[in-house]
Amino acid sequence: MVEPGAGHGLVPVPDGDRSGAWDDALLAARLLKTGGRQLGGLWLKARAGGVRDAYLAHLRDIFGSRTNWIKVPNSVGHSALQGSIDIPATAKTGRVVTMPGLLARADQGVLLLPMAERLNAATAAVIGEAIDTKVSSSPLQSKDRSAVQVKTRFQVIAIDESASPEEHLPHALSDRLGLIADLSAVSWSDVSATSPRAREDASLTWQDIEISTAITELLAQVACAAGCSSLRRLRYLTLVARMLAAMESRGSVAEADALRALRLCLGVNLQSQPVQDEDQIPENRTQPSPDECQAEPSGRAEPEPKNEDRTSSSQDLTELTELLSAVEAGTISGLPELADKSPARSSTSRTGKAGTPQKNARRGRPVAVSRTAPFPDARPSIIATLRAAAPWQMIRSQNRAMLLARLSDRDKRHVKQPRALITRDDYRFQRLRHETPSTAIFMVDASGSTALERLGETKGAIEQLLSRCYVRRDEVAMIAFRGRGAETVLPPTRSLVMAKRKLAGLPGGGATPLVSGLEKGLELALSVRRQGSTPVMVLLTDGRGNIARNGEPDRNRAKEELGLVAGQYRSLEMRSICIDIARRPRESVASLAQTMGADLHFLRHADAGSMSDVVNASLVEARA
Amino acid sequence: MSKPFPFSAIVAQEDMKKALLMAAVEPLLGGVLIFGDRGTGKSTAVRALAELLPKIETRAGCRFNCEPARPQDACPVCNTVNGQKAPKAVKTRTPMVDLPLGATEDRICGALDLEKALVAGEKDFEPGLLASANRGFLYIDEVNLLEDHLVDLLLDAAASGVNVVEREGLSIRHAARFALVGSGNPEEGDLRPQLLDRFGLAVDVRTIDDLKQRIEVIRRRDAYEADADGFCQSWARKDAAIRSRVVKARKILRDVDIPDDVLSRMSQLCMGLGIDGMRGELTLMRACRASAALGGRLEVTWSDVSEISPLVLCHRLRRDPLDDAGSAPRVERAIAAVSAGAGHG
């Protein structure tokens, strides 16, 4: 991050004066009230606490008591969202009765998603589709050959409690929520000092508001430069700007409105703010490339005045253009973190089996009910089975009665009347799914002179990783090789305490049995893989193995064996990272990485921070 | 439901629009897969397509989309019993059936008619989404998030064109010939190769980066939201022009000819890229025919092939761990190589 306002004449706000965020949040609340359904809803970044409660209470207050608030648990199933058939009621009344889903019940109201960062992508997609089409299709079919569709218009308030950059709202949802409010920096005193009051809104509606082409262009450019290329969000930006102008009873959008809209929709701010992360980040981009903002000949965007939609006063857009150039230069704080922080998607797509959520898992979240058993000894789900059998009962009992009528009296005495007739066809199985964790396996060269320093750094990186990836249930292991062989210093673990205890006092120095280290790593990786986790190998070496597999010092043989082992890494599709720790990048490490199919990084001084960043990116990718 | 956004009003994204129209002209292509970032108008385009296409002919009340001349055995409406007259033939919109992610197997394949079973104790078949999509399109948004067991069902039906339901005395077979249209975001999960193969064309949609076009998108969207009917009215003529192009292309499709030298170069191209099986080559031929027909031409040229082949071949390439470039550059290189070779020979 660059210092806020460096060299750009932006006024950094002194720390401690954070009420801006609270005022913005209140403004977002007003916008939700007036035009929330056009804007999809609100992405509320807030951890649990008094501030959040106060804000939600304020929202309820604004919306009034007549508005529906439908709270959706984040493990919600599709049938609960979209509605299902109420079998008992159907049997009783003699016509099909449906239970409306949560989406239909939220009509004209608010869909509240607590802990939305834990929502799975498929559920988010269903909600997103309902936002787009304003229709929730229920699982029934009506007689006119189409699914029953219930009109529903609601706005979503997704509460995002992300603690780390890896967690965020599912894209399907975050892209559709026009407003962003971040309460993470709001202190309790701000909240109590400005007790919110619901205000009367102006008579103008946003449809009446003009927005000049110049402003629209600038908004588009800032959004582009901030790494947000979604057209949906750009549309929200212009809408919010117009709504803000309407609130102030202005006939056209002024610069202040545009600046505020940028704050509310993108979190782009002239003031120093805590870093937010946007996740509509296009891939593989660290800096917006010049051709993205094509309308700029040379850095400065001075929009040419366009007469056709100039409003009465010629507008002065200096602040906006200043903001744009600041965003482009990357000298602005509070910017969404850009692609250099987020793991770039590898173009090679060496996905293999990496991190795919295990299909047909034996434990995890229930995802669907199916007719076929997910694994051979699965037990049917009783409720689902009974539901499937229910409609058949009348048909089957009639059949049974017919068969009984043909039997002789003597046989009839042996026949018991069953309570429910269930046949094999009715069996239904609950499918479960759980994300496989990844395991980072560090293979550290503990030989030679720099060993101690390197081991220390690796320990630091491991501890950092563990503290970061606790949420994702990822594990870390470490193998050190020196002298005549390799040993597993730290078996795969999730526990920070254990890692610290095991890593205390590692010896270093001696020759380099690189082959043994790689072999040990491969064994461990395969066992990790068998346990259903995805291994990510991290090799720290200067690439000069001089001890063969049998522990004898034989440089040539070591080289030969190294080629074989490294080839195995590639053929088994191990995701691996090779970190060159020599003083000068060496050919030998590059060719080893090539043979292994590993990503190569140079860390002359393998500092813990950057190492854990690199590995973390790979771990996240392994799950993607 | 208000009218969907008009197809002709979609800004840029020419590849996607062309692919969708080709799939509409040639049902045997096997549909389109649209991959791309958020907010690039994938769903908008698909919903617009259904509105644009010419109507199909079936009978009133038929739920299997039977052709009036050829009723299916499963259909209780079109099959007349003891001399009753079948209902009259009607024209309906080309089916564009949404397959929601949360759909159950029963909903897709069809199942026991609940109402009749619970109320009267009668065994009757309630057609599912596969029946509704017959002779039209089956659209799956976020196709990469679809559950595995549902994917299996779809593959089965899409491969055979027939949906079979067998349950204690319910024994139904009905036609399920549809073009799959899938959209998704590859960052959220990959597709199984078996499913990838089923899609004839794959398009990568990038977000528009031209500022003027971006503003134009916003303007049109605003106008549409403000007055949907009026907006559709003002684009109706352009939509009609595209529709008549599709109708004409369908008429001449079977007469489009592929010259021998173009055919042999197509084979070279597929061999050079190591495409497995015949499916790729066959789809490439069909796609080029459809493309020429859309252009109103009766002969496929090499420029057709070089323009279309990325759409057909990119998603069929084997992943090459040694090649860092994506699949699109590989296809382009191969095309360039074949073109150059043709120039010398």
Interface residues (C-beta under 8 A of the other chain):
Chain A: Q38 G77 H78 S79 L81 Q82 I85 I87 T90 A91 G94 R95 V96 A121 A122 A125 V126 E129 D132 T133 V135 S137 P139 Q141 R145 S146 A147 Q149 P170 H171 A172 D175 Q207 T213 T216 E217 A220 Q221 C224 S229 S230 L231 R232 R233 L234 R235 T238 Q280 P282 E283 D291 E292 C293 Q294 A295 R345 S347 T348 S349 R350 T351 T356 K359 N360 V367 A368 V369 S370 R371 T372 A390 P391 W392 M394 I395 Q398 T423 D425 R431 R570 E573 G597 A624
Chain B: M1 D37 R38 G39 T40 G41 S43 R63 D98 P100 L101 G102 A103 T104 E105 R107 L112 L114 E115 A117 L118 V119 A120 G121 E122 K123 E126 P127 G128 L129 S132 D141 E142 L145 E147 D148 H149 L150 R167 E168 N185 E187 E188 G189 D190 T207 I208 D209 D210 L211 K212 R214 I215 V217 I218 R221 D222 E225 A226 R319 P321 D323 D324 A325 G326
